[in-house]
Amino acid sequence: ILGEHLRICPQGYTCCTSEMEENFANKSRSEFEAMMKEAGRSVQAILTAQHRSFDSYFQDLLNKSEKALYDAFPSIYGELYTQNMKVFKDLYSELRRYYRGSNINLEEALNEFWTRLLERLFKLMNPQYHITDEYLDCMVKHAEQHKPFGEVPRDLKVKATRAFIAARSYAQGFLVGSDVVKKVSQVSLSHECTRAIMKLMYCPHCRGMSSVKPCNNYCLNVVKGCLANQADLNTEWKYLMDSLAVVADRIDGPYNVDTVIGTIHMRIAEAISNLQENKDSITAKV
């Protein structure tokens, strides 16, 4: 029959009625949207798996460090530890909250930990003295000068801050990427795109050429046209992926996350030992 009634396909001789053309148009749209969502799900699955793997690795580092502290400190430091367990628990809690994205100033959290630890340990190490709050305030104010814990607080603050910023950025990058892919793959198709997909996929059926496949360039041009808005994100997406690669290199390299995070308990032990050695000279100075 003549195809004068067709609104999308060529109006030559055809074997499609208006209803058939409309059904084919709806079918082509549904199939293309399904392909988009499936492609998006595949990318999402990769990003989610990467996030899960890194998150598990990082949390394991932190958990092992905390467990090592809880296992070793009671026998090494006795009441210096048992009477201050909450100080240590609060530190690891703050570190986890920061990693998970809470609005915490990590440097301030570390400074607060060392301040609380200094005030509590110094009292316990000097039971023969009546140490007033004013004395402790004075000691804390001059801690940077007298370095009761040695260089550990400054060194750990620099290294831990870099490591945690890198780890948090890396983990969040995968989540952001997955969310972007999800939203992009759910964008509704324009009227022009729907017509182009119909012409590509099912108009040949209306001419009795259902076995004829469109050429590769034709397919690419239609897809590019349909995804023109999404293509605008290409530069930003490439920047995100490149940034993740850079952070990954730093995590393995100069930021040495494995060593920094996995040995936090050892650095704290080193700091306490320094305080035990320095307490007499600090008392004399303050």
N, C-alpha and C positions, 0 to 999 in steps of 0.2 A: 504493500500500500504506500501511497505518498505520505511523506513525513511532515506535512504542513502543520500538523497538530503538535509536533515536538517543540519543546521550549529550551532544551539543552543540547541535544544531539543534532547532527546535520539533518536538514529537512529534505533529504532525497528519499529514495525508496527505502522503506524500513519494515521490520517485522514487529515493531513495538507500538503498543497503544500508549495514550497519555498516562494511563494508570501504571502500565509496565515501566515507563520511563521514570515516573515518580518513585515507584518501588525500588528501581535500580539506584536512583539518586540517594534515597534514604539508606539503602544497603551499603553503597560505596562510602557514604559519610560515616556510618557506624563502624565499618571495617577499618577505615583510616584512623578514626579515633581510638579504636581498640589497639591498633598497631602502635599508635603513639603512646598509649598508656602502658603497653607491654614493654616497649623500649625504655620508657621512664622507670618502670618497676625494676628492670634489669640493672640500670645504672644506680637506682636507689639501693638495691640489694648489695651492690659492690661497696658503695659508700657506707652503708650501715654496718656491713661486715668489717670494714676497715676501722670504723669507729669503735665497734665492740671489741675488736682485737686489741687496739691501742689502750682503750679504757681499762680492759682487764689487766693488761701488762702494767699500766701505771698504778692502778689501785693495788695490785699485788705488791709492787715495790713499797708503797706506803704502808700497807698492812704488815709486811714482813719487818719493816723498820720499827713500827710501833710494837709488834709482838716481841721483837728482840729486846727492846727497851724494857717492856714489862717482865720479861723472863730474867734478864740479867741484873737490873738495877736493885731489886730488893736485897739480894745477897751481897752486892758490892757496896751499896750506900746505906742500907738499913733504913733508919727513920728519916734520913735526908730525902729518901724517895717516898717511903710509905706515907709520910705526913704531907707530901706535896703531889700526890698522884694526880689530883685534879688539874694542876698546872700543866702537866705533860699531856693529859687527855685533851685539855682545851686546845693545846697547840696543834695536835693532829686533827682535831675537829675543825679548827680554823683553816688548816691547810686543805682539807677535803672540801670545805665550803668554797674556798677560793677556786679550786680546780673545777668544781661543778658550776661555776659561773656567778657566784654571789658577789655582790658589790662590796668587796673587802679590800682595804689597803694592806697588801701583804707585808710591806716593810713595817708598817705600824703594828701589825699583828705580831711580827717577830720581835720588835722592840719591846712590846708589852710582855711577851713571854720572858725575855731576859730580865726585865725589870722585876716582875713578880718573883722569878726564880731567885734573883739576887737578894731581894728583901727577905724571903723566907729562909733560904739556906744560910745566909749570914747570921741570922738570929740563932738558928740551930747549931751552927758551928762555934758560937761564942756564948754558951749558956752561963758563963761566969760573969758576963756583963749585963747590965740593964740597958738595953738598946732602945732608945726612944724613936718615935716616928720622925721627929725632926732630924735625928742622926741618920736614919735610913734615907730620908729625902735628900739630905746633903750628899750621901754616898751615891745615890742614883744620879744626881745632877752631875757628879764628877766621874761617873763610870767611864765616859768616853776618854777621859784623861788618865785615870788610874788603871783601866782595863782589867777589872777583877777576873774576867773569864778569858783573859788573853786576847788573841786576835780572832777567836772562833766566831763571836757574834757578827763582826763586820764581814768576815770571809763567808760565813754561811748565808748572811743576808744577800750578798751580791750573787752568789752561786745559786741559791735556792730561788731567788726572785727570777733570775733568768730562766732557770729550768721550769718553774711553774708557769711562767708567762708563755713559754714555748709549748708546754704540754697542754695548757688550756686552749691556746689558739689552735693547736693541731686538732684536738678533739672537737672543738666547736666548728672548725672548718668543715669537717665531714658532715656534721649535722646541718649546717647552713646549706652545703651543697645538695644534700638529700632533699631538703625542703624546697630549694629552688627547682630541682628536677621535677618534684611532685607537682608544683604549681604550674610549671611550664607545660607539662604533659597533659594538663587538664584544661588548657585554654580552648575556648569554643572556636569553631571554624567559621570563617567569614562566608558570605553568600558566594563571592567570587571563587573562593577556594573549593566550596562544595561543588560548584559547576565544573571546575577544572578537574576535580577528582572523578566526577561522573564521566566526563569525556575520556579520561585516561583509562578508567577501569571497565566501564560497562557500555559506553556508546558503541564499541565494536560488536557487542552482542545484538544490538538493534539492527545491525547490517548483516547479520548472519555470519560474523567472523569471530565467534567466541574463543576460538583456539589461537587467534593471533595475539601475540604479546607486544606491548608497546616497547619502543627502543629505550635503552638505558638513559640517554640524554633527555628524552621526553619526560621520563619518570623524575629525574633529578630536578628538572625545571619546574615541574608542578609542585614537588615537595618544597623546593626553595621558596616558591611563591606563597605556599600555604604557611610556611614557617618563617616568613620574612620578619615578623615582629620578634620571634624568639631568637632569630639570628643576630639581632641587635645586642643580645646578651653575650655573644661569642667572646668579645674582648674581655669583659668582666669575668666570664667563666674561665678563660685561659689564665687570667691574672690570679684567680683563686687557686687553680690547680698548681700554677707555678709557685705561688706563695706556700702552699702545703709542702711542695717538694723542698723548698728552701728550709722551712722549719724542720722537716724530717731530717735533713742533713745536719742541722744544728743540734737536734736532739741526740743524734748518734755521735756527733763530733764535739765541737767546742763547748757546748752546754752540758755534755756528759750527764744526761738525766739519770741514767742507770746508777752511776756512782753517787751523785749528789743526793738523790732522793733515797736511795737504798742505804745510805750511811748517816742519815740524820741523827739516829740514836748514838752513833759513835762520836759524832761531833759534840753532842750534848755531854756525853761522858768525858770527853776531853776538856770541855769548858768547866765542868764541875771539879775535875782534878786540878785545873789551873786555879780555881777559886780556893781550893783547900791549901794549895801551896802559897797563895798570895794573901791569905786572910790576915796574917800578922802585919805584913807591910802595909796593907790597905787600912787596917785599924790605926796604925801609927800616922798615916798620911791624913786620914779624915779627922 
